[in-house]
């Protein structure tokens, strides 16, 4: 609203309705404040408080997001480690099962080889488990050939080879053990060496009767020790 500089009359008109003088806008600070055009202290402070509040809320929200991401990454890592550990334990027990099966079958085959070899040397055809291989054989080599050419024995040898493939596959899975399982892996490796020797002895006998028998007994004892050590280290 304008104010006449001559008579002081206030009016929205271009000229003073009282004296006809040209009206002027009050541009003084007090006039601007009265008109609501000048920002006073009271109107400025709430705006500053609102801006600071938004900044604080933004910082808190950002910090919470960082915490959520950090906890998510941590628990993701923990979950991954737990899943890896569970898988490793499962492989350890599968390995123990397959090795035990293979060793049991290999031991039975080695015992049969020793029995056939012995009975062939002495010409004993009275034993039920060896006479089909010894009877009619001119020497122990022929008796052993009869043994490994037998259809039933061939199936058992094939099963041993299949078992060996499973054990070898599981052994590869046991590489790079999780933290705390290095001893289990070392024991599994030591047992695998004995297991492999046993499979070879059962499927491809070599040497003399005496050397084979002695090697078999020695390997049998060493393998039993390795099995005991491995079982002790298996997790409950």
C-alpha positions in Angstrom: 0.0 0.0 0.0 1.3 3.5 -0.9 1.6 6.5 1.3 1.2 10.1 0.2 4.4 12.0 0.9 2.4 15.3 1.2 -0.5 14.5 3.5 0.3 11.0 4.7 -2.8 9.4 3.3 -2.4 5.6 2.6 -4.0 4.3 -0.5 -3.6 1.6 -3.2 -4.3 4.1 -5.9 -1.6 5.6 -8.1 -2.6 9.2 -6.9 -3.6 10.3 -3.4 -7.4 10.5 -3.2 -7.0 13.3 -0.7 -4.6 15.8 -2.3 -4.0 14.3 -5.7 -0.2 13.8 -5.1 1.6 10.8 -6.7 1.6 7.9 -4.2 5.0 6.3 -3.1 5.8 2.7 -1.8 7.3 2.6 1.7 10.7 1.0 1.1 12.0 1.5 4.6 12.9 -1.7 6.7 10.0 -1.0 9.0 7.7 -0.6 6.1 8.9 -3.8 4.4 8.5 -5.7 7.7 4.9 -4.3 8.0 4.2 -5.3 4.5 5.6 -8.8 5.1 8.3 -8.4 2.4 11.4 -8.5 4.7 12.5 -11.7 6.4 12.6 -11.2 10.1 14.6 -13.3 12.6 11.6 -15.3 13.7 10.8 -16.4 10.2 14.4 -17.3 9.4 15.2 -19.5 12.4 12.6 -22.2 11.8 13.9 -22.6 8.3 17.4 -23.2 9.5 16.2 -25.7 12.1 14.2 -27.6 9.4 17.3 -27.7 7.1 19.5 -29.0 10.0 16.8 -31.6 10.9 16.7 -32.9 7.3 20.5 -33.1 7.3 20.6 -35.1 10.5 17.8 -37.4 9.3 19.7 -37.9 6.0 22.9 -38.8 7.9 21.1 -41.2 10.2 19.4 -42.9 7.2 22.7 -43.2 5.4 24.4 -44.7 8.4 21.5 -47.2 8.9 21.8 -48.2 5.2 25.6 -48.7 5.6 24.9 -50.9 8.7 22.3 -52.9 6.9 24.7 -53.5 4.0 27.6 -54.4 6.3 25.5 -56.8 8.4 24.0 -58.3 5.2 27.5 -58.9 3.8 28.7 -60.4 7.1 25.8 -62.7 7.5 26.0 -63.7 3.9 29.7 -64.6 4.4 28.8 -66.5 7.6 26.0 -68.4 5.8 28.3 -69.2 2.9 31.0 -70.5 5.3 28.4 -72.6 7.2 27.0 -74.1 4.0 30.6 -74.9 2.8 31.4 -76.5 6.1 28.2 -78.6 6.0 29.0 -79.8 2.5 32.6 -80.6 3.5 31.4 -82.7 6.5 28.9 -84.5 4.2 31.8 -85.3 1.8 33.9 -86.6 4.7 31.3 -89.0 5.8 30.6 -90.1 2.2 34.3 -90.6 1.8 34.5 -92.7 4.9 31.6 -94.9 3.7 33.0 -95.5 0.2 36.5 -96.1 1.5 35.2 -98.6 4.1 33.2 -100.4 1.4 36.1 -100.6 -1.0 38.6 -101.7 1.7 36.3 -104.4 3.0 35.8 -105.8 -0.6 39.5 -105.5 -1.4 40.5 -107.3 1.9 38.1 -110.2 1.0 39.6 -110.4 -2.4 43.2 -110.4 -1.1 42.3 -113.1 1.4 40.9 -115.2 -1.4 44.1 -114.7 -3.5 46.2 -115.9 -0.6 44.0 -118.9 -0.1 44.0 -119.9 -3.8 47.7 -119.3 -4.0 48.4 -121.4 -1.0 46.1 -124.3 -2.0 47.4 -124.3 -5.5 51.0 -124.6 -4.2 50.0 -127.6 -2.0 47.5 -129.0 -4.4 44.7 -128.8 -1.9 41.3 -129.1 -3.7 39.2 -129.8 -0.6 38.5 -126.1 0.4 35.0 -125.0 -0.8 36.1 -121.4 -1.5 39.2 -122.3 -3.6 38.7 -125.7 -5.2 36.9 -124.3 -8.3 40.0 -122.3 -9.1 42.6 -124.9 -8.0 41.2 -128.1 -9.3 42.7 -128.9 -12.7 45.2 -126.0 -12.6 48.8 -127.1 -13.4 50.3 -124.5 -11.1 49.5 -121.5 -8.9 49.7 -119.1 -11.9 47.0 -121.1 -13.7 44.9 -121.2 -10.5 45.2 -117.4 -10.1 44.2 -117.0 -13.8 41.1 -119.2 -13.1 40.3 -116.9 -10.2 40.4 -113.6 -12.1 38.7 -115.1 -15.2 35.8 -116.2 -13.1 32.6 -114.3 -13.9 31.6 -113.6 -10.3 35.1 -112.4 -9.4 35.2 -110.2 -12.5 32.1 -108.5 -11.3 33.7 -107.9 -7.9 36.8 -106.5 -9.5 34.7 -104.2 -11.6 32.9 -103.1 -8.5 36.2 -102.3 -6.9 37.2 -100.1 -9.8 33.8 -98.3 -9.6 34.4 -97.7 -5.9 37.8 -96.4 -6.6 36.4 -93.8 -9.0 33.9 -92.7 -6.3 36.6 -92.4 -3.7 38.9 -90.5 -6.0 36.1 -88.1 -6.8 35.3 -87.5 -3.2 39.0 -87.0 -2.4 39.1 -84.2 -5.0 36.2 -82.6 -3.2 38.0 -82.7 0.1 40.8 -80.4 -1.2 41.0 -76.9 0.2 39.3 -77.7 3.5 37.5 -75.0 5.5 39.2 -73.6 8.6 39.5 -76.3 11.3 39.4 -79.3 8.9 43.0 -79.5 7.8 43.7 -82.5 10.1 40.7 -84.3 8.6 42.0 -83.7 5.1 45.5 -84.9 6.1 44.1 -88.1 7.6 41.9 -88.6 4.6 44.9 -88.3 2.3 47.0 -90.7 4.3 44.1 -93.2 4.3 43.7 -92.7 0.5 47.3 -93.8 -0.1 46.7 -97.1 1.8 43.3 -97.5 0.1 44.9 -97.2 -3.4 47.6 -99.7 -2.5 44.9 -102.1 -1.3 42.9 -101.8 -4.5 46.0 -102.6 -6.6 46.9 -105.6 -4.4 43.4 -106.9 -4.7 43.0 -106.4 -8.5 46.6 -107.1 -9.6 48.5 -109.5 -7.3 52.3 -109.6 -7.9 55.4 -111.2 -6.4 55.7 -114.5 -4.7 53.3 -116.1 -2.4 55.4 -115.2 0.7 56.0 -111.6 -0.4 52.3 -111.1 -1.3 51.1 -112.6 2.0 53.6 -110.5 4.0 52.7 -107.3 2.1 49.0 -108.0 2.5 49.3 -108.5 6.3 51.4 -105.4 6.7 49.1 -103.2 4.6 46.1 -104.6 6.4 47.5 -103.4 9.7 48.6 -100.0 8.5 45.3 -99.4 6.8 43.4 -100.3 10.0 45.5 -97.7 11.9 44.8 -95.0 9.3 41.1 -95.8 9.5 41.1 -95.4 13.2 42.9 -92.1 13.0 40.6 -90.8 10.4 37.4 -91.8 12.3 38.7 -90.1 15.5 39.0 -86.8 13.6 35.5 -86.9 12.0 33.2 -84.3 13.5 30.5 -85.5 15.9 
